């Protein structure tokens, strides 16, 4: 999986002997990759499931790169987001959300500066 990706549910290391493991009754089925969401999910949410989305913690080097690009482009294109995601080994959604949150932080800062003047 992607380094720095934190899943709400840690499936690794669970033996499945406690009976609470959803995957324990799937012994005849092909095992699912443990560190990525199942196909068709968006942002860590399975369709019709009320789980919280996964939380992404970027490494300091990834943050430095994201900040560098943010200084030049507040609204990166889909192509740039996709390229960034691939180069950092994270999901495009994680990059998109980072830019949304960073723009919100930037706007708050701008409003605070305007309030001082």
Helices and strands as residue ranges (DSSP letters): E 5-6, G 22-25, E 55-56, H 60-72, H 78-88, H 92-116
